[in-house]
Amino acid sequence: MNCSKILAAVVVSVCLLPNIGLAAAPQSFEPAALQADLRFAIDTIERQHPQLERSTTRERLEAAAASIRGQLSRAMTQGEAWAAMAQLNPLLADGHLFIGLPKWREQSAAEVRRGTGFFPFEVELDEQGYPVITAKLGGEMTPFAGRRIVRISGRDAQDVTYALLARMHGDTPAFRAALLSQRWWLGFAKLYGTPAVYDLQFAGSPMSHRVSAGHVLPAILQQEANFDRLYSCRINADHTAALKVASFAWSDKAQYFKFTHDCFAQMKAASTQRLVIDVSANGGGDDDMWKEGILRYIATKPYKQGSTYVKRERDGSLSSGSIETATVPTLGEALHFNGKVEVLIGPLTYSSAVLFGNVVRDYGFGTLRGVGNSARTQQSGGVQSITLPNTGLVLSYPRFVLEPPLGTSTPGFLEPTVPSGRHTAP
């Protein structure tokens, strides 16, 4: 993808298109209220972020805010306010630091139940920034799979991509592109509305295809609600195993811990020699999910989830220090796995899943493979979310920044392991 074009448009002054919205007769907010919310967000970030210079400078943040403030000159709905203020998100360059839509999952599901249709296809962005169809909305197969969309109802599809990317959050352009692919239907609805029919033109064809909106839950919402879509364990005949863990945020932890226990029990019974753990789409969650659910069975020595940290305390003061307490593996674990471990990472591996990858790599518990350079190995955390007082938009920000176990000697971005005899953490 043309990252230079994206980075050059971190804050884009655009004429926002009328937002049809996801709700009937949406409430609108006057310019004074919109500008007050923007100021509230900027002040909160500058006051509460533990290490703002990690992402940007106050000067660049204030300049971006001034540009956006000029766009808040008319009454706007919540969706339109998000489309304006979210232009800060790429500048903030952190998956935990952004202005977002409140309860977008629940609201989107409610809209589907009420009959609202979304963009009819699941897509992935290609290197040029065009959406490529992967399935129908919701994940069903379609004969259009693999087709590159070049125009959407008269708009250049690449321009649509750049407009949406200019509002996405995340560490890098690659992370933001992957996140947008997953949520294309949502971003398109917020910027361009939810028409009943889409006129789509595909690359290599002058024809226009009229496709009705999709009236099912998008794939990401279906996956997040279904244990069997997030987690799977497969034992192969060649003594290899594939463990898919697409989230560390499942609410029923007992169910998850039983699942991983049973998977390692199956591996033990099958004399498995190689294990591939897939966290390529794991956006994080709770650390105990990988400590107790995975490292319990593969760790061979005490480990720490990081080295040094900078933290914003509740009283507003800053503190820094080192993680002193190590997690000690369970001695004599009957299901301990002694074979080769590989961890599959991807553009959406984030947050606690990055910490997991850091530990596996730095302590030599396994190797990393897949697609990297999307998320920083230095991760923020302790995420706080506050509601902007007028529009109801949500500002999320971290309370600490944590260095990986090997500290700054670790590559800046999570990447596949380089077989160079790199030292492991003590």
Secondary structure, 3 states (H helix, E strand, C coil): CCHHHHHCCCCCCCCCCCCCCCCCCCCEECHHHHHHHHHHHHHHHHHHCCCHHHCCCHHHHHHHHHHHHCCCCCCEEHHHHHHHHHHHHHHHCCCCCEEECCCHHHHHHHHHHCCCCECCEEEEECCCCCEEEEEECCCCCCCCCCCEEEEECCEEHHHHHHHHHCCCCCCCHHHHHHHHHHCHHHHHHHHHCCCCEEEEEECCCCCEEEEECECCCCHHHHHHCCHHHHEEEEECCCCEEEEEECCECCCCHHHHHHHHHHHHHHHHHCCCCEEEEECCCCCCECCHHHHHHHHHHHCCCCECCCCEEEEECCCCCEEEEECCCCECCCCCCCCCCCCEEEEEECCCCCCHHHHHHHHHHHCCCCEEEECCCCCECCEEECCEEEECCCCCCEEEECCEEECCCCHHHCCCECCCCCCCCCCCCC
